[in-house]
């Protein structure tokens, strides 16, 4: 399918962004300043962008923006500079940004360039005489299906065998399909839990990468191909073909069967009252089928949030970590007296859990990602110890470097290997012998034999299996957390985020901490400081500082997606009773938080 498209100029303009009388629409005057010349350049780029944009919505939006620029609207000039002053960088997280016109936004032009660049990369690395292949999925966000279909058509037009998933589905289905179908790569069109107006483009690789997300040097090689396409070709010139495949429903059935096996078919289960929300995302249809296959009863649903809705009308920010995001789920849980709240984020690759808590004003408290991770890690360690003899490699537990050290304690107690990786499941998933991996931002990898990425559906099944098995012996998740503290020590964590208006502020703070590392934090003496800019402990170089204290640790790093400095505080205690350990950790965290705020202020 090829869009019929003709070259567009602004009404009464030529392709230089001037009107019929030669008046410059950029709003420039005769002073010849660099700033005005810059605006002229952006106008020229915007007109060129218009001439290849097949999307009537973004085409009209940019057209009207240029008219405002021509009328010397300063806000419009700033908007134009934001859109054309830089380009969304393609990296190990793929692409992600707001849907709008321009190279620094998500739109059909940018996606077309990305698809053509990825196709060129796959064709270049394919073995002689072989045809590379790709599976493409999409969720319920604005333009996800359009971006996915564009990708399929451009891939097929370039000579890549393309398989499009049959409907909107969770992100883990793409990670599964890359391995299950034996294809060269996968693309998932999603912005996960980003704001409603965002969308994104996540890339997986098959073969030796086993369906993991891309890492260097592949990301750089793909980015170079995308830049080449953007610099030399109009999206309208890219060959397209409708000769792509639609994946058979049996692919989804195989994912359902494989994920249901995570529950292990326990006989000793007790029923629980569970409330579930899909956060206006795509999780419920697939999750419900897995529940049926695993033999779990259907939960009570948060009906206003159960169907996909790109507007996300009941949440300000569709991320279960955000304050208020689970308010409707808590309300429903109070109504039915639920034992457990289970939430997926919009593309169902993350899992949030909440348990009853009479001391909370909501009646429930959300478990941290570290708490869920250490419980699922303990569950995996017990199974791995039993099955170790059958493992291809020494079983390993893994988490990102900013996640709690608690998983390391579990690994040591069970005689398993433990690995810390850079943040992101592109790194966690590549741990040799992995049996379980997680990171504190609600991501869990519980079935690495089938999905090499975080998966909120399989993680939910694993957690339900744990909770119902505990209930069969009269215990709760809260009891299990106390048991963890009794056996491994009590672990607590907290975060500080410093949002900035200029990225240079983050650089200055990191430089200051490196030049003058603290001798103490909140009165706690610093034992050592690891500067991971040089790498170490098997971790590639990264802009991270790790500060070791007695019974505590502080990690400092710039955010990879937002203009924020992120500080992760971890503390632990194995002295005294569980309540005494808990109190000691709370006191340590308070001292660390106060000390770090003083240090970075």
Secondary structure by P-SEA (a helix, b strand, c coil): cccccccccccccccccccccccccccccccccaaaaaaaaaaaaaaaaaaccccaaaaaaaaaaaaaaaaccaaaaaaaaaaccccccccccccccccccccccccaaaaaaaaaaaaaaaaaaccccccccbbbbbccccaaaaaaaaaaaaaaaaccbbbbccccccaaaaaaaaaaacccbbbbbccccccccccbbbbbbcccccccccccaaaaaaaaaaaaaaacccccccbbbcccccccaaaaaaaaaaaaaccccccbbbbbbbbbbcccccccaaaaaaaaaacccccccccccccccccccccccccccccccaaaaaaaaaaacccbbbbbcccccbbbbbcccccccccbbbbcaaaaaaaaaaaaaaaaaaaccccccccbbbbcccccaaaaaaaaaacbbbbbbcccaaaaaacccccbbbcccccccccccccccccaaaaaaaaaaaaaaaaaacccaaaaaaaaaaccccccccbbbbbbccaaaaaaaaaaaaaccccccccbbbcccccccccccccccccbbbbbcccbbbbbbccccccbbbbbbbbbbccccaaaaaaaaaaaaaaaaaaaaaaac
